[in-house]
Amino acid sequence: MADFFLRSSPLDPAAEPLLEGLIAEYDGRYGAASRPGGARSEILRYPAEAFAPPLGAFLLLQRDGETIAGGAFMSHDDETAEFKRIWTRPDLRRQGLARQVVLALEEAAAELGYTRAYLTTGFRQPEASALYITLGYRPLFDTNVDPTLYRSLPFEKHIGARAGQAGTYPVYEPAASLEDATKRVAAIKAEQEAKVSARLASHLASAA
């Protein structure tokens, strides 16, 4: 059977390999004590509804009834979708699956009217950064600076009706230390979480 994308949810049992795989990977690369509650607290940071249409999506790449890769996105505003939960099963990496996932997310986000994709990866995931750059994502950080001074490495790309247009968001300045970078990332995530929550609340209220 050919691989196919399943539109799903973090609550779907089929999503468990992706979620548990990400938790194990992040804790393994950064340490379970690198954030309160470890990677699990970050993975479960947002409600499942944030990854559901018409604001978001949760895609699982299936092969022979098993989840082998996947990813998701949620809404920041009418323009920007943030891509999250991008994962490939470790024994199937370097086969182009992550590329398929990102392109599928771009297509799904464009179908919902988004024109800008935003995503981040950690400073200990150089293969992810390399993938995003090859797919045309613009780093919102100085690539000549030690990545630990950013901790979380942001990227952007125009998609859908604005595909091919150059990004215009400002590039972040490096922090003075990893500790300062960690504090800044926490503040940025809190701001983003507030945006996502507000968008979701507004949608639920209008749908009631």
C-alpha positions as CSV (number, residue, x, y, z in Angstrom):
1,M,0.0,0.0,0.0
2,A,1.3,3.5,-0.9
3,D,2.0,6.0,1.8
4,F,-0.8,8.5,2.5
5,F,-1.5,11.4,4.7
6,L,-4.3,11.1,7.3
7,R,-5.9,14.2,8.7
8,S,-6.0,13.5,12.3
9,S,-5.7,14.9,15.9
10,P,-3.3,14.7,18.8
11,L,-6.0,12.7,20.6
12,D,-6.1,10.0,17.9
13,P,-4.3,6.8,19.0
14,A,-2.5,6.8,15.7
15,A,-0.8,10.0,16.8
16,E,0.9,8.4,19.8
17,P,4.0,7.2,17.9
18,L,4.6,10.8,16.8
19,L,4.0,12.4,20.2
20,E,6.0,9.9,22.2
21,G,8.7,9.9,19.6
22,L,9.1,13.7,19.8
23,I,9.1,13.6,23.6
24,A,11.9,10.9,23.6
25,E,13.9,12.8,21.0
26,Y,13.7,16.2,22.7
27,D,14.4,14.8,26.1
28,G,17.3,12.9,24.6
29,R,18.8,15.9,22.8
30,Y,18.2,18.6,25.4
31,G,17.7,16.7,28.7
32,A,14.5,15.9,30.5
33,A,15.3,18.7,33.0
34,S,15.9,21.4,30.3
35,R,12.4,22.7,30.9
36,P,9.7,22.3,33.6
37,G,7.9,19.0,33.0
38,G,10.4,18.0,30.3
39,A,9.4,17.7,26.6
40,R,6.0,16.3,27.5
41,S,4.9,19.6,28.9
42,E,5.9,21.4,25.7
43,I,4.3,18.7,23.4
44,L,1.0,19.0,25.3
45,R,1.2,22.8,25.6
46,Y,-1.7,23.5,23.2
47,P,-5.2,22.0,23.1
48,A,-6.1,19.5,20.4
49,E,-8.6,22.0,19.0
50,A,-5.7,24.4,18.0
51,F,-4.7,21.8,15.4
52,A,-8.1,21.3,13.9
53,P,-9.7,23.1,10.9
54,P,-10.5,25.8,10.1
55,L,-7.6,27.2,12.2
56,G,-5.1,24.3,11.9
57,A,-4.4,20.7,10.9
58,F,-2.7,17.6,12.2
59,L,-1.3,15.3,9.5
60,L,0.0,11.8,10.0
61,L,1.9,10.0,7.2
62,Q,0.8,6.4,7.2
63,R,2.4,3.2,5.8
64,D,0.8,-0.2,6.2
65,G,-1.4,1.0,9.0
66,E,1.5,2.6,10.9
67,T,2.4,6.2,11.6
68,I,5.9,6.8,10.1
69,A,6.0,10.6,10.1
70,G,3.8,13.7,10.6
71,G,3.4,17.3,11.5
72,A,0.8,19.9,12.4
73,F,0.1,23.6,12.3
74,M,-1.9,26.2,14.3
75,S,-3.0,29.7,13.7
76,H,-1.3,32.9,14.9
77,D,-3.3,35.3,12.8
78,D,-5.0,35.5,9.4
79,E,-1.7,35.4,7.7
80,T,0.6,33.1,9.7
81,A,0.4,29.4,10.5
82,E,3.0,28.0,12.8
83,F,4.2,24.5,11.9
84,K,4.7,22.1,14.9
85,R,5.2,18.5,15.7
86,I,7.3,17.6,12.6
87,W,8.7,14.1,13.1
88,T,9.9,11.1,11.2
89,R,10.4,7.6,12.7
90,P,14.1,7.3,13.4
91,D,14.7,4.1,11.3
92,L,13.2,5.8,8.3
93,R,15.1,9.1,8.2
94,R,17.1,10.4,5.3
95,Q,14.5,9.1,2.9
96,G,12.7,12.4,2.2
97,L,9.7,11.9,4.5
98,A,10.3,15.1,6.5
99,R,10.3,17.0,3.3
100,Q,7.0,15.4,2.3
101,V,5.5,16.4,5.7
102,V,6.6,20.0,5.4
103,L,5.3,20.3,1.8
104,A,2.0,18.7,2.9
105,L,1.7,21.2,5.7
106,E,2.3,24.1,3.4
107,E,-0.4,22.9,1.0
108,A,-2.9,22.3,3.8
109,A,-2.2,25.7,5.4
110,A,-2.5,27.4,2.0
111,E,-5.9,25.7,1.5
112,L,-7.1,27.4,4.7
113,G,-5.9,30.8,3.4
114,Y,-2.6,31.2,5.2
115,T,0.1,33.0,3.3
116,R,3.0,32.7,5.7
117,A,4.5,29.7,7.5
118,Y,6.5,30.1,10.7
119,L,8.4,27.4,12.5
120,T,11.2,26.8,14.9
121,T,13.7,24.1,15.6
122,G,16.2,23.6,18.4
123,F,19.9,24.5,18.4
124,R,20.8,20.8,18.6
125,Q,18.9,19.9,15.5
126,P,21.1,21.0,12.6
127,E,19.6,18.5,10.2
128,A,16.2,20.2,10.7
129,S,17.7,23.6,10.0
130,A,19.3,22.3,6.9
131,L,16.0,20.8,5.7
132,Y,14.1,24.1,6.1
133,I,16.8,26.1,4.3
134,T,16.7,23.7,1.4
135,L,12.9,24.1,1.2
136,G,13.3,27.9,0.9
137,Y,12.7,28.9,4.5
138,R,14.3,32.2,5.6
139,P,16.2,32.1,8.9
140,L,15.1,34.8,11.4
141,F,18.4,34.5,13.1
142,D,22.1,35.2,12.2
143,T,23.4,31.9,10.8
144,N,27.0,33.0,11.5
145,V,26.4,33.2,15.3
146,D,26.6,30.3,17.8
147,P,23.0,28.8,17.7
148,T,23.1,28.4,21.5
149,L,22.7,32.1,21.7
150,Y,19.2,31.7,20.2
151,R,18.3,28.3,21.6
152,S,15.2,28.2,19.4
153,L,15.9,28.9,15.7
154,P,13.0,30.6,13.9
155,F,12.2,30.4,10.1
156,E,9.6,31.9,7.8
157,K,8.4,31.3,4.3
158,H,5.6,32.7,2.2
159,I,3.1,30.1,0.9
160,G,-0.2,30.0,-0.9
161,A,-1.1,33.2,-2.6
162,R,2.2,34.8,-1.6
163,A,4.5,31.9,-2.5
164,G,7.8,33.0,-3.7
165,Q,7.7,36.4,-2.1
166,A,10.6,37.4,0.1
167,G,10.1,37.5,3.9
168,T,10.2,40.8,5.7
169,Y,10.1,40.0,9.3
170,P,13.1,41.2,11.3
171,V,16.0,38.9,12.2
172,Y,16.4,38.4,15.9
173,E,19.6,39.6,17.6
174,P,21.5,36.9,19.5
175,A,21.2,36.8,23.3
176,A,24.2,37.3,25.5
177,S,24.1,33.7,26.8
178,L,22.2,30.5,26.6
179,E,20.4,31.4,29.8
180,D,19.3,34.8,28.4
181,A,18.2,33.0,25.2
182,T,16.2,30.6,27.2
183,K,14.4,33.4,29.0
184,R,13.7,35.1,25.6
185,V,12.3,31.9,24.1
186,A,10.0,31.5,27.1
187,A,8.7,35.0,26.6
188,I,8.2,34.5,22.9
189,K,6.3,31.2,23.5
190,A,4.1,32.8,26.1
191,E,3.2,35.5,23.6
192,Q,2.5,33.0,20.9
193,E,0.4,30.9,23.2
194,A,-1.7,33.9,24.0
195,K,-2.2,34.5,20.3
196,V,-3.2,30.9,19.6
197,S,-5.5,30.9,22.6
198,A,-7.2,34.1,21.6
199,R,-7.7,32.9,18.0
200,L,-9.1,29.6,19.2
201,A,-11.4,31.3,21.7
202,S,-12.7,33.7,19.1
203,H,-13.4,30.8,16.7
204,L,-15.2,28.8,19.3
205,A,-17.3,31.8,20.3
206,S,-18.3,32.5,16.7
207,A,-19.1,28.9,16.1
208,A,-21.4,28.6,19.2
